[in-house]
Amino acid sequence: MELIAIVATVLVALLHLYIMYIEMFLWDKPKGMKIFGLKPDFAKASKVMAANQGLYNGFLAAGLLWGAWLGAAGSQVMIFFLLCVVVAGIYGAITSSKKILFVQGLPGLIALIAVLLAA
């Protein structure tokens, strides 16, 4: 079960690295605008804010990878960062788009359950 928990956590971390990449480098590019459903004027005006948001996603990924790297000893680290992911997914669903709950929150919750079961 520990291996499943670590793999699930790493997958969530990789998802957040991808989100970071999109928000920091593709926000005002065609692919980024398509993914987030943005108009060019808004994408240009909010580019700095999105890069900052992307940085936070990178921090989540770093914390998740750190916990996974520690293995069983990192379960508390993984739990903390996965809880952050789940809360961010819920908040994003309430304030921005319901899709965030499924794209971000659900994978975080699945990984969190796996880590809790392995602990």
C-alpha positions, 0 to 999 in steps of 0.5 A, spaced: 500 500 500 505 504 501 508 504 494 501 505 491 501 511 496 507 514 493 506 513 486 499 517 487 502 522 490 508 523 485 502 523 480 499 529 483 506 532 484 507 531 476 500 534 475 501 540 479 508 541 475 504 541 469 499 546 472 505 550 474 508 550 467 502 552 463 500 558 468 507 560 468 509 559 461 503 558 457 498 563 460 498 568 454 499 563 449 494 559 444 495 552 448 494 556 455 488 560 453 485 554 450 486 550 456 483 556 461 478 558 456 481 565 456 481 571 451 487 574 449 486 581 453 485 578 459 491 573 458 495 578 457 493 583 463 493 577 468 500 574 466 504 576 472 498 574 477 498 567 473 505 566 474 505 567 481 499 562 481 503 557 477 509 558 482 505 556 488 503 550 484 510 548 483 511 549 491 505 544 492 509 539 487 515 540 491 512 538 497 509 532 495 515 530 491 519 531 498 514 527 502 514 521 497 522 521 497 522 520 504 518 514 503 514 512 509 517 517 513 514 522 509 507 520 510 506 526 514 509 531 509 505 528 504 498 528 508 499 536 509 501 537 502 495 533 499 490 536 504 493 543 501 491 540 494 484 538 496 483 545 499 485 548 493 481 544 489 475 545 493 476 553 493 477 553 486 471 549 484 467 554 489 470 561 486 472 559 479 470 553 476 467 546 478 472 543 473 478 544 478 474 540 483 475 534 478 482 536 475 485 538 482 481 536 488 479 529 486 486 526 484 489 529 491 483 526 495 485 519 492 492 520 493 490 522 500 486 516 502 492 512 499 497 515 504 492 515 510 491 507 508 498 506 508 500 510 514 
